[in-house]
Amino acid sequence: MEPRAFYVAGRPAHGEDELTVTHPYDGQPVGRTTLATADQVEAAVAGATRVAAEAAALPAHARAAALDHVSRRLAERADEVAALITAENGKPVKWAKAEVGRAISTFRWAAEEARRFSGDLQRLDTDPAATGRIALVRRVPRGPVLGITPFNFPLNLVAHKVAPALAVGTPIVVKPAPATPLTALLLGEILAETDLPEGMFSVLPLPNERAAELVADPRLPVVSFTGSGPVGAAIRRAAPDKHVTL
């Protein structure tokens, strides 16, 4: 059982310390990976920062094509992905297959939104001085996203962070739950098949105590966390100047 690679700025990598993932029911090993080193974490964040302007300028068709590819490949590998979810998470295969189905839809929806997300026209002639004038309201990405995900939906809650980020053209660094990193790494494998620019995504297996360094990094202005309330509250307190989604 070879250690599964993780992804640093879109490239497969291996760290130094090994992490063995076990089945929650009987404790049997189901897979292995390694933990990202400090230098690899730095490379991931630096890569996201470096590519941010290029990512924001990606045309809609390029973003949508990448998202469509992920949706299609998840559908093609659905049984394999569901089996991996069950192996590391312990949920029944029936529920794991439902999770894969939801992730397939999530990436498809994101591809559709990437194509139609274009801003709004706002009339200004409600005031006499603005007669004949209109305003174009556009939304732009704030910058690289840090996504921290829990164990209970190791594919779909990663998808819920990755797909919207890519749809709007912003890089994302994902820290999956240490108990269930393998499914996120498989998703990274699929993302690596796309033509997204290098640095657009990273998937980093890390102990929870090392998440604080990423939360504090000013180069990641958006933090999206799904997990326990106390941890989310601690993240909000630790990053008062960031856009924190809990």
C-alpha positions as CSV (number, residue, x, y, z in Angstrom):
1,M,0.0,0.0,0.0
2,E,1.9,3.0,-1.3
3,P,1.3,6.4,0.3
4,R,-1.1,8.5,-1.6
5,A,0.3,11.8,-2.9
6,F,-1.0,15.1,-1.8
7,Y,-1.0,18.2,-3.9
8,V,1.2,21.3,-3.6
9,A,0.3,24.1,-6.1
10,G,-1.3,21.5,-8.3
11,R,1.6,19.1,-8.3
12,P,1.7,15.7,-6.5
13,A,4.1,15.6,-3.6
14,H,5.0,13.5,-0.5
15,G,6.0,14.7,2.9
16,E,8.3,13.3,5.6
17,D,6.0,12.0,8.3
18,E,3.6,9.2,7.4
19,L,-0.1,9.2,8.2
20,T,-2.0,5.9,8.3
21,V,-5.7,6.1,7.8
22,T,-7.8,3.5,9.6
23,H,-11.4,2.3,9.4
24,P,-13.4,3.8,12.3
25,Y,-15.2,0.5,12.9
26,D,-12.4,-2.0,13.3
27,G,-9.2,0.1,13.3
28,Q,-7.8,-1.7,10.2
29,P,-5.5,0.4,8.0
30,V,-7.2,1.5,4.7
31,G,-4.6,3.7,3.2
32,R,-1.6,5.9,3.8
33,T,-0.4,9.4,3.0
34,T,2.2,11.7,4.4
35,L,2.0,15.1,6.2
36,A,3.0,18.2,4.3
37,T,6.2,19.8,5.6
38,A,6.5,23.5,6.5
39,D,8.3,24.2,3.2
40,Q,5.5,22.5,1.3
41,V,2.9,24.5,3.1
42,E,4.8,27.7,2.2
43,A,5.0,26.5,-1.4
44,A,1.3,26.0,-1.5
45,V,0.4,29.4,-0.1
46,A,3.1,31.1,-2.3
47,G,1.7,29.3,-5.4
48,A,-1.8,30.4,-4.6
49,T,-0.7,34.0,-4.1
50,R,1.4,34.0,-7.3
51,V,-1.4,32.7,-9.5
52,A,-4.3,34.8,-8.0
53,A,-4.3,37.5,-10.7
54,E,-4.1,34.9,-13.5
55,A,-6.9,32.9,-11.9
56,A,-9.1,36.0,-11.6
57,A,-8.5,36.6,-15.3
58,L,-9.4,33.1,-16.5
59,P,-12.2,33.2,-19.0
60,A,-15.5,31.6,-18.0
61,H,-15.1,28.8,-20.5
62,A,-11.8,27.7,-19.0
63,R,-13.1,27.6,-15.4
64,A,-16.3,25.8,-16.5
65,A,-14.4,23.2,-18.5
66,A,-12.3,22.3,-15.5
67,L,-15.3,22.0,-13.3
68,D,-17.2,19.9,-15.9
69,H,-14.2,17.6,-16.1
70,V,-14.2,17.0,-12.3
71,S,-17.9,16.3,-12.4
72,R,-17.5,13.9,-15.2
73,R,-14.6,12.1,-13.7
74,L,-16.3,11.7,-10.4
75,A,-19.2,10.1,-12.2
76,E,-16.8,7.7,-14.0
77,R,-15.1,6.8,-10.8
78,A,-18.2,6.9,-8.6
79,D,-17.9,3.3,-7.2
80,E,-14.2,3.7,-6.5
81,V,-14.8,7.1,-4.7
82,A,-17.7,5.7,-2.7
83,A,-15.6,2.7,-1.6
84,L,-12.9,5.1,-0.4
85,I,-15.3,7.2,1.5
86,T,-16.7,4.2,3.3
87,A,-13.2,2.8,4.0
88,E,-11.9,6.0,5.8
89,N,-15.2,7.4,7.1
90,G,-17.2,4.2,8.0
91,K,-20.5,5.3,6.5
92,P,-22.6,2.7,4.7
93,V,-21.8,2.4,1.0
94,K,-25.3,3.5,0.2
95,W,-24.7,6.9,1.9
96,A,-21.2,7.1,0.4
97,K,-22.7,6.8,-3.1
98,A,-25.2,9.5,-2.3
99,E,-22.3,11.7,-1.2
100,V,-20.5,11.1,-4.5
101,G,-23.8,11.9,-6.4
102,R,-24.1,15.2,-4.5
103,A,-20.4,16.1,-5.3
104,I,-21.0,15.4,-9.0
105,S,-23.9,17.8,-9.0
106,T,-21.9,20.4,-7.0
107,F,-19.2,20.6,-9.6
108,R,-21.8,20.6,-12.4
109,W,-23.6,23.5,-10.8
110,A,-20.4,25.4,-10.3
111,A,-19.6,25.0,-14.0
112,E,-23.0,26.4,-14.9
113,E,-22.5,29.3,-12.5
114,A,-19.1,30.0,-13.9
115,R,-20.7,30.5,-17.3
116,R,-23.5,32.8,-16.2
117,F,-21.9,34.7,-13.3
118,S,-21.5,38.2,-14.9
119,G,-22.8,40.9,-12.6
120,D,-25.9,43.2,-12.6
121,L,-27.1,46.3,-14.3
122,Q,-28.6,48.9,-11.9
123,R,-30.7,51.9,-13.0
124,L,-29.6,55.2,-11.5
125,D,-32.4,57.4,-12.8
126,T,-34.3,57.3,-9.5
127,D,-32.5,60.6,-8.9
128,P,-32.9,63.5,-11.4
129,A,-29.2,64.1,-11.6
130,A,-28.6,60.5,-12.8
131,T,-31.1,60.6,-15.6
132,G,-29.8,58.5,-18.5
133,R,-27.2,56.7,-16.4
134,I,-26.8,53.1,-15.4
135,A,-24.3,51.3,-13.2
136,L,-22.6,47.9,-13.8
137,V,-22.1,46.0,-10.6
138,R,-19.5,43.3,-10.8
139,R,-18.1,40.9,-8.2
140,V,-14.5,40.0,-8.1
141,P,-12.7,37.3,-6.0
142,R,-11.1,38.5,-2.8
143,G,-8.1,36.3,-3.1
144,P,-6.9,32.8,-2.2
145,V,-9.2,30.7,0.0
146,L,-8.2,28.5,2.9
147,G,-10.7,25.6,3.1
148,I,-10.8,23.5,6.3
149,T,-13.1,20.5,6.1
150,P,-14.4,17.9,8.6
151,F,-14.5,14.1,8.6
152,N,-18.2,13.4,8.2
153,F,-18.4,14.3,4.4
154,P,-14.9,13.8,3.2
155,L,-15.8,14.5,-0.4
156,N,-18.8,16.7,-0.5
157,L,-17.7,19.3,2.0
158,V,-14.4,19.6,0.2
159,A,-16.4,20.0,-3.1
160,H,-18.6,22.7,-1.4
161,K,-15.4,24.8,-0.9
162,V,-13.4,23.9,-4.0
163,A,-16.1,24.2,-6.7
164,P,-17.3,27.7,-5.9
165,A,-13.7,29.0,-5.5
166,L,-12.7,27.7,-8.9
167,A,-16.0,28.9,-10.4
168,V,-15.2,32.5,-9.5
169,G,-11.5,32.2,-10.4
170,T,-9.7,32.1,-7.1
171,P,-7.1,29.7,-5.8
172,I,-7.8,27.4,-2.9
173,V,-5.7,25.6,-0.3
174,V,-7.6,22.7,1.3
175,K,-6.8,21.2,4.7
176,P,-8.9,18.0,5.0
177,A,-9.6,16.3,8.3
178,P,-6.7,14.2,9.5
179,A,-9.0,11.2,9.9
180,T,-10.3,11.3,6.3
181,P,-7.7,12.9,4.0
182,L,-7.7,10.2,1.3
183,T,-10.9,11.2,-0.5
184,A,-9.7,14.8,-0.8
185,L,-6.4,13.6,-2.2
186,L,-8.3,11.6,-4.8
187,L,-10.2,14.7,-5.7
188,G,-6.8,16.5,-6.0
189,E,-5.8,13.8,-8.4
190,I,-8.8,14.5,-10.6
191,L,-8.2,18.3,-10.4
192,A,-4.6,17.7,-11.6
193,E,-6.0,16.3,-14.8
194,T,-7.4,19.7,-15.7
195,D,-5.8,22.7,-17.5
196,L,-6.0,24.9,-14.4
197,P,-2.9,27.0,-14.0
198,E,-0.3,25.8,-11.5
199,G,-1.0,27.0,-8.0
200,M,-4.8,27.1,-8.4
201,F,-5.3,24.3,-5.8
202,S,-3.4,22.5,-3.1
203,V,-4.6,19.7,-0.8
204,L,-2.5,19.4,2.3
205,P,-2.8,16.7,4.9
206,L,-1.9,18.4,8.2
207,P,-2.6,17.8,11.9
208,N,-5.3,20.1,13.2
209,E,-2.9,22.0,15.4
210,R,-1.0,23.2,12.3
211,A,-4.2,24.9,10.8
212,A,-3.5,28.0,12.9
213,E,-0.5,29.0,10.8
214,L,-2.7,28.9,7.7
215,V,-5.6,30.8,9.4
216,A,-3.1,33.5,10.4
217,D,-1.4,33.8,7.0
218,P,-2.4,37.2,5.5
219,R,-2.0,35.8,2.0
220,L,-5.1,33.7,2.5
221,P,-7.8,36.5,3.0
222,V,-10.8,34.1,2.9
223,V,-11.2,31.2,5.4
224,S,-14.0,28.7,4.9
225,F,-14.4,26.3,7.8
226,T,-16.9,23.5,8.4
227,G,-16.7,21.8,11.8
228,S,-17.5,22.3,15.4
229,G,-18.8,25.6,16.7
230,P,-16.1,26.3,19.3
231,V,-13.3,25.8,16.6
232,G,-15.2,28.0,14.2
233,A,-15.5,30.7,16.9
234,A,-11.8,30.4,17.6
235,I,-11.0,30.9,13.9
236,R,-13.2,34.0,13.7
237,R,-11.4,35.5,16.8
238,A,-8.0,34.6,15.3
239,A,-8.7,36.2,12.0
240,P,-10.8,39.4,12.6
241,D,-9.6,41.1,9.4
242,K,-10.4,38.2,7.1
243,H,-13.6,37.1,5.4
244,V,-14.5,34.0,7.5
245,T,-17.3,31.7,6.5
246,L,-18.4,29.2,9.1
